[in-house]
Amino acid sequence: MKKYCFAICDDEYEVRHLLQSWLADSSYNADVKEYSSGEELLRDMDQGTQIDVLFLDIAMGNADGIETAKELAHRIEQSGKSMRASRPLIIFVTGIPDRMGDAFGVSAYGYLLKPVSKEMLESELHRAVAELDRLDAQMVCETVYEEKGAECITIQTGRITANTEIRDILYIESNGRKTVVHLKDNSYEVYKKMEEFEKELGKTFFRIHRGFLVNMLHVKSYSRTEVHMDNGDSLFISKYKYPDFTRAYMDFIS
């Protein structure tokens, strides 16, 4: 079972203690760390502590949550990575609604307004862990692609022939006698059966409905009725496909 590290950084002991108890009681296999200041958090991270999800208070002493997040972002940017695609995923916590605007300049993953309820925290935590799993799956896939070289598929549409990397395909949609290949910035209508794409593209893709074949590399989240892609599209999932999809996706990210 995957091991996580969750952390709370808040100068109020009562808040830290409450959030710590809820996180420790979560269904995830995790260590839970507490910090009373941004300086304490940064010192611990300098010593090698890896944090997956950070619940960060905005209003704290000298190095408040915004300044602490900016310092974390600076360190991540120096490594050539994106803040939103790197650990820790930051969820800001504040009791001052007016300060929420201060957080827009920092690429936080989420926000919680005090007083925080257990349901609110669990909802944000579940969303963050799903995003971590997606990022891990993407990293694994990108590593495989780098080792093997990019795999391509030839798409014939009208007079245009396009060689497209398989990893760039978000999903394929059935549209009458045609199928539509959706990429991030483009789409192609082709005369090719979904079954042919399904066979050709392999286990990285899953048929969630007779009308949709999705690239699991680009799945951001899902529910019992929809699969949400990382370009913002939401696709209907058949209730008959849902159990097999969840198993396939868990196998994919693990």
N, C-alpha and C positions, 0 to 999 in steps of 0.2 A: 504494500500500500504506500502511495506516495506520501512523503513527509513534507509539511509546510512549516514556515515560520511566520507567525502573525505578531505584530507589535502595536502598542499603544503609546503615543507620545503626548502627554497632557500634564499640566502642572497642578491639576486638581486630583488629589489622592482618591477621593470618593468616585470620581468618574473613571479613573484608571482601574480601580478595584472592581467596579461594576462591569466595565467592558471586558476586563480580564476573565471574570467568572463566566460571562456569556461565551467568550471565544473558547475558553477551556472546555466548555460544555457542548461545543459544536460537534457535528458529526465528522469533522475532518481530523486527520492525524497530524497534529501540529504542536509545536512549541509556541508559547505565548510570552512575549517579553514586554516589560514596562519601562518607560523613560519619563522623567519629570521635566526634561528640557530638551531643546533641539541640540544643544551642545553635547549632552550626555548621549543622545542617539548617534550623532556624527562620530563621536569618539569610539563608540562600540563598533560602528560600521568600519571605521578606520582599522580596527583590530581584526577585521575579517568576518564579522557577523553578516550573514546573508538573510535579508528580510524579504518575504514574498508580498505581503499585504501590510500596509502601514496606515493606521488610523491616527491622523495628525491633527491636533488642536491648532486652530489658527492664532488665538490670542494667548501667547506665553512669553513672559519675561522679555529679555533682551533679544534673543534669537527666536522670534515667533515662528509660527508654522509656515508662513509665506516665505520668510527668509531661509528657513531650513529647507523647504522644498526647492527654492531657487539654487541653493548650494548643491543639493542632490542632482538637480537638472544639469548644473554646470559640470559636475563630475561625469555624468552619463554622456553629455555632449562631447566632452574631451575624449571619451572612448570611441566616439563615432557612432553611437547608437541613438535611438529615439526614446524620449522620456516615456511616452505611452506604450512603447513596446519593450520596456525594461523593468526589472525589479528594483525597488518595490513599487507595486501599484499603490498610489496614494489616494486615500479617502479622507478628505478634510472633514473635521468635526468642529462645529462652532455653536456658541450660544448667542451670537450677535448676527442676526440676519443681514444687517448692512455691510458686514465684512465679507459676505459671500462674493461680492463683486471684486474684491481684492485678489481672489483666487483664480480669476479667469485668465490671468497672465501666466499661470503655471499649469502645465498639462497634467492636472489631477485626473484620476479615474472616476471619482465619485465624491458626493457630498452628503453629510448628515447634519441635521440641525438639532441641537440640544433643546429639551431633554430627549435623548435617544431612547427609543424603545427596543426591546429585544428583537421584535419582528423586523424593524427597520434595519438593524445591524445585520441580522441573518440574511435578509434580502440582498444587501450590498455585498456581503461576504460571498454569498453563492454566486453572484454575478462576477465578482472579481476572480474567484477560483476558476470559473468557467473560462474567463479570459486568459488566465495563466495556462490552463490546459491547451487552449487554442494556440497561444504563443509558443508553447513547448512543441506542439505538433508541427507548427510552421517551421520552427528551427530544425527539427528532425528532417522534415521534407527538404528544406533548403540544403541541409548537409548532404543528403542523399543525392540531390540534383547536382551539387558541386562535385561530388565524388564520381558520379556516373556520367556527368555531362547532361545538358538539357535535352529532354526527350520532346520530340516535335510530332505534330500531326498536320497533315495536309488537308486544307479546307478548300473545296471547289464551289464557288458561288458565281453563277453567270459566267462571265468571261474572266473573272478574277480567280487566281489561285494563290492562296496564302499559306505559308508555313508558320504555324503557331505553336509556341511552347505549351505543352500540356498543363504545366503549373499555372499558366496565365488564364486558363478557362475557368470561369466562375461556376457556370452551370449551363446545361443544355435544355431547351424547352421545345416541346412538341407543338407544332402550329399547323394543324391540318395535315396535308401531304408533305409539308416541309418541317425542318427542325431549325431552331435558332440557337447559334452558339454565342453565348454571352461572355464577352471579355470585359475588363475593367473600363476601357474607354471606347469599346466598339462592339458590334455584333454582326454576325453573318447568317443569312438565310441560305440553307443548303437543302438539296434533295437527297436526304440520307435518313434511314430509319433509326429511331432511338436505340433499337436492339443492336444495331451495328456499332454505334458509338459506345454503348454499354460494354460490348465485348472487346472493343479496341482499346478503351481507356483503362480498364482494369479496376483493381480494388480501391484505388484512391477515390473513385467515383461511386455514388450510391443512388439508386433509383428510388426516390422518396414518394413518387406518385407516377402514374402512367405518363404524366405530362412534364415531369422534371427529373433530370439526372444531375446531381450536385457534386462538385469537387469538394471533398471534406477538408481540404487545405484552406478553403475560403468560408467555412461555416463559422459564424461568430457565436451563435447561440441557437437554442431550439426549444420548442414547447411541444405539447401533444398535438397541436394543430398546425404549427408553422416552423419552418427552418429559416433563420435569419442569416443572410450572407453578409460578408464584410464590406460590400458596396452599398448596403442599406436595403437591398431587396428582401422581401419576405415571401417565401414560397410555401404553398399548401402541402402538408404531408398527409398521406393516407393513414387512417387509423390502423389499417392492416399492415402497413409498412413500419409503423413507429417502433415496435419492439425490436425488429431486426436492425433498424437504423441505429437505435441507441447502442446495441451490442457492437455493430460495425464501427460506430464512431468511437466508442470506448477502446476498442482494439486498435483503432487508428492512432489515437493520441497516446496510447500507452506503449 
